[in-house]
Amino acid sequence: MGKWAEKNNLPKDSAELIKRDETKKFLENEILNALKATYGSYEIPRKFIFIDQPFSLENGMLTQTMKLKRRVVFDKYKDQIEKLYAK
């Protein structure tokens, strides 16, 4: 992301980058292009939420065995998820 941001004269800060529409479009295209080769169109997500912090043990998003705590993640990003499906 840093090289892409620099090439497009955008801030390198991930929190600032994910707020921009051009960044979201770039990431969506990259994800879709990567998945098209392996998955059928019905298996590929069409909507995404981009966040600026990774899931980790420290922020409580992962278990000790590095599994996602779905309820914790859902509760934290509930508003964004609901907004995504309201569109």
N, C-alpha and C positions, 0 to 999 in steps of 0.2 A: 504494500500500500504506500509506503514511503516514497518509492521511486515514481509510482504513478502520480502521487500528489505533487511531487516536485516537478515532474514533467508538465503537469496541468496548472502549475502556479497556485496550488491549494495549500492550506496549512497542513503540517505534518501531524498535528495533534489528533489522535483518534477520536476524541470526544467532539471536536469541531468537524472532522471529516464526515462522521456518520450523520450529521445534521443536514448535510447538503444533498440535494436531489441528484446531482451528477455522480456523486459517490455511490448512492443507493442504486442507481441505474447500472453503473459499472459493475458493482458487486453482484447484482441480480444476473446480469449477462454472463459474468464469469462462472457463477454457480450453475446456471442453466446449461451453458456450453459444456461444462465438465460432466454434468449428470446425463446429458442426452446420449452420450456414447455408451453408457452402461444400463440405463433404466428406460422403461417405457414412459411415454408422455403422461400416463395416468399415475405414475409413481413419483413424479417430480413435483415438489412444492411450488406453488405459484405466488405465495405471499411470504414475506420475510420481515422479521424484526431485527434490526441491527443494534447491538449494544456495545458500549465502550469498555466493559470490564469482563474479563474471562471468568468462567465458573471455576471456583476453587474451594478447597477445604476452609480457608480463612474466611471467606464471605458466606459460608454455610450452604453453598449451592451443590457441593459434592459430599458423598459419604466417605468414610475412611478407605473404602475399596474403590474410590474414584467413580462411583456411579452417580448419576444425576438425581438430585432430590426434586422430583417433578413438582410436588406440591409447593415447595419453597420457591422454586422458579416461577411457577404459575402465580402464586400470591404476590411476588415482587413485581411481575410484569403484567398483571391482570388487566390494567387499564389499556396498555398497548395492544394486548392480544384481543381484547374486546373491540377496540377501535379498528383493528385489522379486519375483523370479520363483519363489521358494520358497514364497510365500504361496498 
